[in-house]
Amino acid sequence: MAWVFGCCLRWCGDGGSGHVPLKEMPAVQLDTHHMGTDVVIVKSGRRICGTGGCLANAPLHQNKSYFEFKIQSTGVWGIGVATQKVNLNQIPFGRDVHSLVLRHDGSVYHNNEEKNRLPANSIPQEGDIVGITYDHVELNIFLNGKNMHCPASGIRGTVFPVVYVDDSAILDCQFSEFYYTPPQGFEKILFEQQIF
């Protein structure tokens, strides 16, 4: 019996409490290692300003992802999804196969083609919350919690949330603690370790 207890102490190493600290998952936020040269990221990776784009630090691995952006100050901006091959200094996004974005004028672009457009009376304004759902096939847009029924698709590969700004635009991202409840079946972005 003493041998078993001593063996346990040797393996547990902490007097037998058996507590092993779990590695805390990092927060999903804008990734300062994947941003344009004239972009400024503040508020703990949640606010973007300057000129250019930035990817989030987590790819969309799960089946149904949801995230939000608040328009803090209007200007030129775009939000959506992109691969890591997107040129974060060349805006607007949506001009090639590496990004699928809603632009500030309500158009949704991918591969230099307008895929859809928000209704004229639903163009996001200062203070509005734009929600994005993505299910590996289709991107959908929500404005202040309301489904805009404006689907777009076409992008392939591993994608990340993406945002770009110019002309004094300031946007805040919400990757958790949302302003609006995600649509049924959609949830916050999870790191791959959290999914499995």
Disulfide bonds with the S-S distance in Angstrom:
none
